Amino acid sequence: MTQKDALAIAFPGAAPERRTAFLTDAQARAVETAARARLPSKVWTYYVAGSTTAYFESHLVRTMNETVMVVVGAGGEVRFVEILSFVEPDEYMASKRWLDQLAGRRLDDELALRRGLRNIAGASLTAEAVTRAVRRALAVHQVLNAKPAK
């Protein structure tokens, strides 16, 4: 799936605005702490239309890359996750059914394998990689949308 195709699914009938965030060191640390995962880059490009935001992330699964789109709703919950690119063998790819369990999830302790998420038998590295990507996207969303202290 191309990024253009993915954006058409995330924002049907809308033209999302492309934005780029350059996280400060403090923001990057906050993201890593909240996500419980290393941040591969402090530069994040994302797309916004209305109250919906789409984040794209590429990461290593085992030895090859995967690119996912994490669509976040107004309340900071996952609307859905799409896999755009998966270079590992097809049998290790997360199914739509597995990805569907991410819908409605928030960045909390239950957004973890063998807690609130089922693992993928025979593809635990994929399940872990996607879960980390979703946690990072939600953490970035949280940091970028934090209300300033009064």
Helices and strands as residue ranges (DSSP letters): H 3-10, E 17-22, H 25-35, E 43-49, E 52-60, E 65-72, E 78-86, G 90-92, H 96-100, H 124-144
